[in-house]
Amino acid sequence: MEEKRIVNELPEGLVTTAQLCEMFKITRQAVYKWRKNGLPTVVWNKNGTVRYDINEVLNWLNDHGQISA
């Protein structure tokens, strides 16, 4: 299940889906699969724009055996 955090001000360290794809050289479908499997997301503003806290992403990937620390 997807873990969400809602914020109204865009803090430092948040990236878009496209930026996440670029950073990890993965497809949008891979990101959506990660989200389905629990990747933490940050929902920014009332429009529901999704961003990712890069530190939370790295921790999640490490915890799920996707990367080594």
TORKOLKOL-286072 format. One record per residue: x, y, z of N, C-alpha, C, CB in turn; residue in one letter. Coordinates in nm, 4 decimals, padded with zeros to 6 digits. Glycine has a CB too. Layout:
// TORKOLKOL-286072
+----------+----------+----------+----------+----------+----------+----------+----------+----------+----------+----------+----------+------+
:      nxx :      nyy :      nzz :     caxx :     cayy :     cazz :      cxx :      cyy :      czz :     cbxx :     cbyy :     cbzz : resn :
+----------+----------+----------+----------+----------+----------+----------+----------+----------+----------+----------+----------+------+
:        X :        Y :        Z :        X :        Y :        Z :        X :        Y :        Z :        X :        Y :        Z :    A :
...
+----------+----------+----------+----------+----------+----------+----------+----------+----------+----------+----------+----------+------+
This chain:
// TORKOLKOL-286072
+----------+----------+----------+----------+----------+----------+----------+----------+----------+----------+----------+----------+------+
:      nxx :      nyy :      nzz :     caxx :     cayy :     cazz :      cxx :      cyy :      czz :     cbxx :     cbyy :     cbzz : resn :
+----------+----------+----------+----------+----------+----------+----------+----------+----------+----------+----------+----------+------+
:  00.0842 : -00.1187 :  00.0000 :  00.0000 :  00.0000 :  00.0000 :  00.0880 :  00.1242 :  00.0000 : -00.0954 :  00.0003 :  00.1218 :    M :
:  00.0477 :  00.2221 : -00.0747 :  00.1209 :  00.3465 : -00.0920 :  00.1194 :  00.4301 :  00.0361 :  00.0620 :  00.4263 : -00.2077 :    E :
:  00.2363 :  00.4797 :  00.0768 :  00.2467 :  00.5669 :  00.1933 :  00.2527 :  00.7110 :  00.1452 :  00.3715 :  00.5315 :  00.2798 :    E :
:  00.1608 :  00.7968 :  00.1944 :  00.1534 :  00.9352 :  00.1486 :  00.1717 :  01.0315 :  00.2641 :  00.0204 :  00.9617 :  00.0791 :    K :
:  00.2319 :  01.1441 :  00.2311 :  00.2432 :  01.2563 :  00.3241 :  00.1961 :  01.3785 :  00.2473 :  00.3915 :  01.2744 :  00.3795 :    R :
:  00.1111 :  01.4619 :  00.3079 :  00.0565 :  01.5796 :  00.2397 :  00.1211 :  01.7056 :  00.2962 : -00.0984 :  01.5859 :  00.2548 :    I :
:  00.1703 :  01.7924 :  00.2064 :  00.2312 :  01.9187 :  00.2470 :  00.1751 :  02.0313 :  00.1610 :  00.3859 :  01.9124 :  00.2353 :    V :
:  00.1792 :  02.1528 :  00.2146 :  00.1313 :  02.2693 :  00.1404 :  00.2449 :  02.3537 :  00.0861 :  00.0430 :  02.3541 :  00.2284 :    N :
:  00.3616 :  02.3470 :  00.1474 :  00.4790 :  02.4186 :  00.0984 :  00.5791 :  02.3161 :  00.0483 :  00.5416 :  02.5089 :  00.2095 :    E :
:  00.6362 :  02.3419 : -00.0659 :  00.7284 :  02.2467 : -00.1271 :  00.8656 :  02.2546 : -00.0608 :  00.7406 :  02.2729 : -00.2782 :    L :
:  00.9003 :  02.1557 :  00.0223 :  01.0310 :  02.1579 :  00.0882 :  01.1437 :  02.1173 : -00.0061 :  01.0300 :  02.0658 :  00.2090 :    P :
:  01.2650 :  02.1451 :  00.0358 :  01.3844 :  02.1042 : -00.0396 :  01.3909 :  01.9521 : -00.0438 :  01.5145 :  02.1630 :  00.0242 :    E :
:  01.4533 :  01.8990 : -00.1466 :  01.4770 :  01.7553 : -00.1547 :  01.3655 :  01.6738 : -00.2154 :  01.5037 :  01.7041 : -00.0218 :    G :
:  01.2611 :  01.7414 : -00.2662 :  01.1526 :  01.6676 : -00.3309 :  01.1750 :  01.6655 : -00.4813 :  01.0150 :  01.7305 : -00.2972 :    L :
:  01.1444 :  01.5512 : -00.5419 :  01.1628 :  01.5357 : -00.6863 :  01.0340 :  01.4868 : -00.7496 :  01.2782 :  01.4382 : -00.7172 :    V :
:  01.0211 :  01.5111 : -00.8789 :  00.9052 :  01.4654 : -00.9562 :  00.9260 :  01.3202 : -01.0004 :  00.8817 :  01.5572 : -01.0799 :    T :
:  00.8219 :  01.2630 : -01.0551 :  00.8327 :  01.1272 : -01.1107 :  00.9362 :  01.1250 : -01.2225 :  00.6950 :  01.0778 : -01.1636 :    T :
:  00.9328 :  01.2256 : -01.3088 :  01.0292 :  01.2318 : -01.4196 :  01.1726 :  01.2409 : -01.3682 :  00.9988 :  01.3519 : -01.5104 :    A :
:  01.1947 :  01.3203 : -01.2644 :  01.3290 :  01.3323 : -01.2077 :  01.3740 :  01.2008 : -01.1441 :  01.3330 :  01.4451 : -01.1038 :    Q :
:  01.2812 :  01.1329 : -01.0777 :  01.3130 :  01.0037 : -01.0167 :  01.3522 :  00.9029 : -01.1248 :  01.1927 :  00.9509 : -00.9345 :    L :
:  01.2785 :  00.9032 : -01.2355 :  01.3101 :  00.8144 : -01.3479 :  01.4499 :  00.8438 : -01.4011 :  01.2057 :  00.8299 : -01.4608 :    C :
:  01.4805 :  00.9705 : -01.4163 :  01.6120 :  01.0109 : -01.4667 :  01.7232 :  00.9689 : -01.3709 :  01.6163 :  01.1627 : -01.4888 :    E :
:  01.7028 :  00.9919 : -01.2424 :  01.8054 :  00.9596 : -01.1417 :  01.8402 :  00.8114 : -01.1403 :  01.7581 :  01.0018 : -01.0032 :    M :
:  01.7384 :  00.7269 : -01.1498 :  01.7586 :  00.5828 : -01.1372 :  01.7555 :  00.5091 : -01.2707 :  01.6542 :  00.5254 : -01.0467 :    F :
:  01.7395 :  00.5851 : -01.3807 :  01.7358 :  00.5248 : -01.5151 :  01.6295 :  00.4158 : -01.5230 :  01.8738 :  00.4665 : -01.5523 :    K :
:  01.5085 :  00.4535 : -01.4796 :  01.3956 :  00.3605 : -01.4796 :  01.2775 :  00.4252 : -01.5528 :  01.3556 :  00.3206 : -01.3335 :    I :
:  01.1773 :  00.3443 : -01.5806 :  01.0568 :  00.3940 : -01.6480 :  00.9553 :  00.4432 : -01.5453 :  00.9941 :  00.2837 : -01.7367 :    T :
:  00.8580 :  00.5193 : -01.5959 :  00.7473 :  00.5629 : -01.5093 :  00.6738 :  00.4411 : -01.4534 :  00.6485 :  00.6546 : -01.5875 :    R :
:  00.6607 :  00.3370 : -01.5340 :  00.5922 :  00.2164 : -01.4891 :  00.6635 :  00.1551 : -01.3687 :  00.5834 :  00.1143 : -01.6033 :    Q :
:  00.7969 :  00.1611 : -01.3677 :  00.8729 :  00.1088 : -01.2532 :  00.8423 :  00.1905 : -01.1278 :  01.0254 :  00.1109 : -01.2828 :    A :
:  00.8353 :  00.3226 : -01.1432 :  00.8028 :  00.4080 : -01.0282 :  00.6625 :  00.3749 : -00.9775 :  00.8128 :  00.5589 : -01.0664 :    V :
:  00.5673 :  00.3588 : -01.0674 :  00.4307 :  00.3265 : -01.0260 :  00.4253 :  00.1904 : -00.9556 :  00.3365 :  00.3270 : -01.1480 :    Y :
:  00.5068 :  00.0964 : -01.0012 :  00.5138 : -00.0347 : -00.9344 :  00.5717 : -00.0175 : -00.7940 :  00.6005 : -00.1352 : -01.0173 :    K :
:  00.6778 :  00.0633 : -00.7818 :  00.7355 :  00.0909 : -00.6490 :  00.6302 :  00.1526 : -00.5581 :  00.8583 :  00.1852 : -00.6603 :    W :
:  00.5537 :  00.2488 : -00.6118 :  00.4491 :  00.3132 : -00.5314 :  00.3462 :  00.2115 : -00.4850 :  00.3803 :  00.4247 : -00.6115 :    R :
:  00.3068 :  00.1231 : -00.5741 :  00.2100 :  00.0193 : -00.5393 :  00.2642 : -00.0698 : -00.4285 :  00.1747 : -00.0649 : -00.6625 :    K :
:  00.3965 : -00.0860 : -00.4261 :  00.4616 : -00.1696 : -00.3259 :  00.5047 : -00.0929 : -00.2012 :  00.5807 : -00.2365 : -00.3866 :    N :
:  00.4625 :  00.0345 : -00.1911 :  00.4854 :  00.1085 : -00.0670 :  00.5829 :  00.2234 : -00.0703 :  00.5301 :  00.0176 :  00.0321 :    G :
:  00.6348 :  00.2588 : -00.1869 :  00.7273 :  00.3721 : -00.1950 :  00.6605 :  00.4964 : -00.1364 :  00.7714 :  00.3977 : -00.3424 :    L :
:  00.7243 :  00.5620 : -00.0384 :  00.6635 :  00.6818 :  00.0208 :  00.6544 :  00.7963 : -00.0804 :  00.7439 :  00.7270 :  00.1434 :    P :
:  00.5402 :  00.8631 : -00.0800 :  00.5203 :  00.9786 : -00.1662 :  00.4826 :  01.0987 : -00.0813 :  00.4118 :  00.9505 : -00.2726 :    T :
:  00.5026 :  01.2161 : -00.1376 :  00.4590 :  01.3405 : -00.0747 :  00.3577 :  01.4024 : -00.1704 :  00.5810 :  01.4390 : -00.0450 :    V :
:  00.2365 :  01.4250 : -00.1219 :  00.1353 :  01.4895 : -00.2040 :  00.1435 :  01.6385 : -00.1734 : -00.0093 :  01.4314 : -00.1762 :    V :
:  00.1783 :  01.7158 : -00.2762 :  00.1999 :  01.8583 : -00.2597 :  00.0829 :  01.9363 : -00.3154 :  00.3292 :  01.9013 : -00.3271 :    W :
:  00.0241 :  02.0177 : -00.2378 : -00.0843 :  02.1122 : -00.2658 : -00.2191 :  02.0432 : -00.2857 : -00.0507 :  02.1938 : -00.3888 :    N :
: -00.3223 :  02.1232 : -00.2969 : -00.4586 :  02.0696 : -00.3058 : -00.4874 :  01.9988 : -00.4368 : -00.5577 :  02.1800 : -00.2871 :    K :
: -00.4024 :  02.0171 : -00.5377 : -00.4221 :  01.9489 : -00.6658 : -00.3755 :  01.8043 : -00.6617 : -00.3489 :  02.0226 : -00.7759 :    N :
: -00.3087 :  01.7670 : -00.5535 : -00.2639 :  01.6293 : -00.5396 : -00.1379 :  01.5965 : -00.6177 : -00.3718 :  01.5382 : -00.5819 :    G :
: -00.0560 :  01.6978 : -00.6462 :  00.0690 :  01.6769 : -00.7182 :  00.1609 :  01.5879 : -00.6347 :  00.1379 :  01.8126 : -00.7506 :    T :
:  00.2107 :  01.4811 : -00.6930 :  00.2954 :  01.3857 : -00.6209 :  00.4423 :  01.4206 : -00.6395 :  00.2685 :  01.2417 : -00.6689 :    V :
:  00.5136 :  01.4200 : -00.5297 :  00.6583 :  01.4371 : -00.5289 :  00.7158 :  01.3282 : -00.4405 :  00.7000 :  01.5800 : -00.4787 :    R :
:  00.8466 :  01.3128 : -00.4477 :  00.9155 :  01.2105 : -00.3694 :  01.0286 :  01.2762 : -00.2927 :  00.9692 :  01.0961 : -00.4603 :    Y :
:  01.0371 :  01.2473 : -00.1634 :  01.1488 :  01.2929 : -00.0825 :  01.2635 :  01.1975 : -00.1116 :  01.1130 :  01.2974 :  00.0718 :    D :
:  01.3700 :  01.2493 : -00.1707 :  01.4788 :  01.1627 : -00.2170 :  01.5396 :  01.0801 : -00.1047 :  01.5866 :  01.2457 : -00.2825 :    I :
:  01.5477 :  01.1365 :  00.0162 :  01.6011 :  01.0598 :  00.1295 :  01.5094 :  00.9443 :  00.1662 :  01.6211 :  01.1508 :  00.2509 :    N :
:  01.3783 :  00.9677 :  00.1633 :  01.2831 :  00.8604 :  00.1913 :  01.2888 :  00.7527 :  00.0825 :  01.1403 :  00.9170 :  00.2028 :    E :
:  01.3054 :  00.7956 : -00.0412 :  01.3168 :  00.7006 : -00.1524 :  01.4400 :  00.6121 : -00.1331 :  01.3248 :  00.7757 : -00.2884 :    V :
:  01.5537 :  00.6741 : -00.1048 :  01.6769 :  00.5976 : -00.0858 :  01.6645 :  00.4997 :  00.0309 :  01.7948 :  00.6922 : -00.0624 :    L :
:  01.6042 :  00.5449 :  00.1405 :  01.5847 :  00.4557 :  00.2555 :  01.4926 :  00.3403 :  00.2197 :  01.5275 :  00.5332 :  00.3748 :    N :
:  01.3843 :  00.3706 :  00.1467 :  01.2892 :  00.2665 :  00.1078 :  01.3562 :  00.1644 :  00.0165 :  01.1667 :  00.3284 :  00.0380 :    W :
:  01.4314 :  00.2141 : -00.0816 :  01.5005 :  00.1232 : -00.1736 :  01.6006 :  00.0359 : -00.0995 :  01.5718 :  00.2022 : -00.2839 :    L :
:  01.6730 :  00.0947 : -00.0058 :  01.7692 :  00.0187 :  00.0741 :  01.6978 : -00.0869 :  00.1582 :  01.8505 :  00.1129 :  00.1649 :    N :
:  01.5873 : -00.0485 :  00.2225 :  01.5111 : -00.1419 :  00.3058 :  01.4496 : -00.2557 :  00.2250 :  01.4019 : -00.0678 :  00.3797 :    D :
:  01.4237 : -00.2305 :  00.0973 :  01.3593 : -00.3319 :  00.0126 :  01.4586 : -00.4028 : -00.0797 :  01.2495 : -00.2677 : -00.0707 :    H :
:  01.5862 : -00.3881 : -00.0504 :  01.6878 : -00.4616 : -00.1242 :  01.7096 : -00.4161 : -00.2663 :  01.6533 : -00.6027 : -00.1257 :    G :
:  01.6650 : -00.2952 : -00.3001 :  01.6817 : -00.2449 : -00.4351 :  01.8200 : -00.1827 : -00.4568 :  01.5739 : -00.1434 : -00.4656 :    Q :
:  01.8778 : -00.1284 : -00.3503 :  02.0118 : -00.0696 : -00.3572 :  02.0866 : -00.1040 : -00.2300 :  02.0053 :  00.0848 : -00.3775 :    I :
:  02.2177 : -00.0916 : -00.2360 :  02.3010 : -00.1117 : -00.1183 :  02.3460 :  00.0236 : -00.0666 :  02.4227 : -00.2020 : -00.1503 :    S :
:  02.3480 :  00.0377 :  00.0651 :  02.3914 :  00.1636 :  00.1259 :  02.5400 :  00.1821 :  00.1126 :  02.3519 :  00.1691 :  00.2722 :    A :
+----------+----------+----------+----------+----------+----------+----------+----------+----------+----------+----------+----------+------+
